[in-house]
Amino acid sequence: MIKDTFDWYNGEIFEGRFILGFGLILIISSLLFYFFGSGPSAKALLIPLLVIGLFFAVTGITMVNSNSKKMAKVEQIFQEDNKAFVKTEIKRVEGFQYLYPLSIGVSAVCFIVALSLLYFSKSVNLQAIAMALIIFGAGFAFIDYFSKERATIYYEKLTHFKH
């Protein structure tokens, strides 16, 4: 069981690094568009891409740090009382399941708002925000796609754990 828990945390750490990398790519892209882009649309992407890039970068750093700290303690907690550990983990995994449908809703709202802005607005700034919302919504859905899979596998192993 402890190997499965380590697999879970390693997956979270990998995902955090991926999210951090994605955020950094967005930050760099925003700067490249601003400094090397020739049109107003490219320049307008600076703030929207910078904001979502910072959001993803901070999220990634937080995930890596918090999961690394938890992983350092998990084996000791498991060794002390594996039954209590498994019960706690089951509750923890059940506790964040509501986030997956919520994230799909957030992604859908991002896409609807973005498409509305692209269709109805002539402002390059609002259209830049729309592009950032599309990237944010897609990134959010992509990340949760893998997170949900790992959570489902881990939950299955937790519920079938034989003491």
C-alpha positions as CSV (number, residue, x, y, z in Angstrom):
1,M,0.0,0.0,0.0
2,I,2.8,2.4,0.8
3,K,4.1,2.0,-2.8
4,D,0.8,3.0,-4.1
5,T,0.8,6.1,-1.9
6,F,4.3,7.0,-3.1
7,D,3.1,6.5,-6.7
8,W,0.2,8.9,-5.9
9,Y,2.5,11.6,-4.5
10,N,5.1,11.1,-7.3
11,G,2.4,11.6,-9.8
12,E,1.3,14.8,-8.0
13,I,4.9,16.1,-8.0
14,F,5.3,15.3,-11.7
15,E,2.1,17.0,-12.5
16,G,3.2,20.0,-10.4
17,R,6.4,20.2,-12.4
18,F,4.5,20.0,-15.6
19,I,2.2,22.8,-14.5
20,L,5.2,24.9,-13.5
21,G,6.8,24.3,-16.9
22,F,3.6,25.2,-18.6
23,G,3.3,28.4,-16.6
24,L,6.9,29.4,-17.4
25,I,6.3,28.7,-21.1
26,L,3.2,31.0,-21.0
27,I,5.2,33.7,-19.2
28,I,8.0,33.5,-21.7
29,S,5.5,33.5,-24.6
30,S,3.8,36.6,-23.2
31,L,7.2,38.4,-23.2
32,L,8.1,37.2,-26.7
33,F,4.7,38.3,-28.1
34,Y,5.1,41.7,-26.5
35,F,8.7,42.4,-27.4
36,F,8.9,40.7,-30.8
37,G,5.2,40.8,-32.0
38,S,4.6,43.4,-34.6
39,G,0.8,43.9,-34.3
40,P,-1.4,45.2,-31.5
41,S,-2.9,41.7,-31.0
42,A,0.5,40.3,-30.1
43,K,1.2,43.2,-27.7
44,A,-2.2,42.8,-26.1
45,L,-1.4,39.2,-25.1
46,L,1.3,40.4,-22.5
47,I,-1.0,40.8,-19.4
48,P,-3.5,38.0,-20.1
49,L,-0.7,35.4,-20.7
50,L,1.4,36.7,-17.9
51,V,-1.5,36.4,-15.5
52,I,-2.4,32.8,-16.4
53,G,1.3,31.9,-16.6
54,L,1.9,33.1,-13.1
55,F,-1.2,31.3,-11.9
56,F,0.0,28.0,-13.4
57,A,3.6,28.6,-12.2
58,V,2.6,29.3,-8.6
59,T,0.2,26.3,-8.7
60,G,3.0,24.1,-9.9
61,I,5.5,25.3,-7.3
62,T,2.9,24.8,-4.5
63,M,2.1,21.3,-5.7
64,V,5.7,20.2,-5.8
65,N,6.5,21.7,-2.4
66,S,3.5,20.5,-0.5
67,N,3.5,17.0,-2.0
68,S,7.2,16.6,-1.4
69,K,6.7,17.5,2.3
70,K,3.8,15.1,2.7
71,M,5.7,12.3,1.0
72,A,8.5,12.7,3.5
73,K,6.1,12.0,6.4
74,V,3.8,9.4,4.8
75,E,5.8,6.2,5.4
76,Q,6.2,6.9,9.1
77,I,2.5,7.6,9.5
78,F,1.7,4.4,7.6
79,Q,4.1,2.3,9.8
80,E,2.5,3.7,13.0
81,D,-1.0,2.7,12.1
82,N,-1.7,1.4,8.6
83,K,-5.5,1.0,9.1
84,A,-5.9,4.6,10.3
85,F,-3.7,5.8,7.5
86,V,-5.8,4.0,4.9
87,K,-9.1,5.4,6.4
88,T,-7.6,8.9,6.4
89,E,-6.5,8.6,2.8
90,I,-9.9,7.3,1.7
91,K,-11.5,10.3,3.3
92,R,-9.0,12.6,1.8
93,V,-9.4,11.3,-1.8
94,E,-13.2,11.3,-1.4
95,G,-13.0,14.9,-0.1
96,F,-11.6,16.3,-3.4
97,Q,-13.7,14.4,-5.9
98,Y,-16.2,17.3,-6.2
99,L,-13.4,19.3,-7.8
100,Y,-13.3,17.3,-11.0
101,P,-16.9,18.2,-12.2
102,L,-16.3,21.7,-10.9
103,S,-13.1,22.0,-13.1
104,I,-15.0,20.9,-16.2
105,G,-17.6,23.6,-15.4
106,V,-14.8,26.2,-15.0
107,S,-13.3,25.1,-18.3
108,A,-16.7,25.3,-20.0
109,V,-17.4,28.8,-18.7
110,C,-13.9,29.9,-19.9
111,F,-14.6,28.6,-23.4
112,I,-18.1,30.2,-23.5
113,V,-16.8,33.6,-22.3
114,A,-13.8,33.4,-24.7
115,L,-16.0,32.5,-27.7
116,S,-18.4,35.3,-26.8
117,L,-15.5,37.8,-26.5
118,L,-14.0,36.6,-29.8
119,Y,-17.3,36.8,-31.6
120,F,-18.8,40.0,-30.2
121,S,-15.8,42.2,-29.3
122,K,-13.6,44.2,-31.7
123,S,-11.2,45.1,-28.9
124,V,-7.8,43.5,-29.2
125,N,-7.4,43.5,-25.4
126,L,-10.7,41.6,-24.9
127,Q,-9.8,39.2,-27.7
128,A,-6.4,38.7,-26.0
129,I,-8.2,37.9,-22.7
130,A,-10.4,35.4,-24.7
131,M,-7.3,33.7,-26.0
132,A,-5.9,33.4,-22.5
133,L,-9.2,32.0,-21.3
134,I,-9.1,29.3,-24.0
135,I,-5.6,28.4,-22.9
136,F,-6.6,28.4,-19.2
137,G,-9.7,26.3,-19.8
138,A,-7.8,23.8,-21.9
139,G,-4.9,23.6,-19.5
140,F,-7.2,23.1,-16.6
141,A,-9.1,20.3,-18.3
142,F,-5.9,18.6,-19.4
143,I,-4.4,18.7,-15.9
144,D,-7.5,17.3,-14.3
145,Y,-7.8,14.6,-16.9
146,F,-4.6,13.0,-15.5
147,S,-5.3,13.9,-11.9
148,K,-8.7,12.2,-12.0
149,E,-7.2,9.1,-13.4
150,R,-4.5,8.9,-10.7
151,A,-7.1,9.6,-8.0
152,T,-9.4,6.8,-9.3
153,I,-6.6,4.3,-9.4
154,Y,-5.3,5.2,-6.0
155,Y,-8.9,5.2,-4.5
156,E,-9.4,1.7,-5.9
157,K,-6.2,0.5,-4.3
158,L,-7.1,2.1,-1.0
159,T,-10.5,0.5,-0.8
160,H,-9.2,-2.9,-1.6
161,F,-6.3,-2.7,0.9
162,K,-6.0,-5.8,3.0
163,H,-4.5,-5.1,6.4
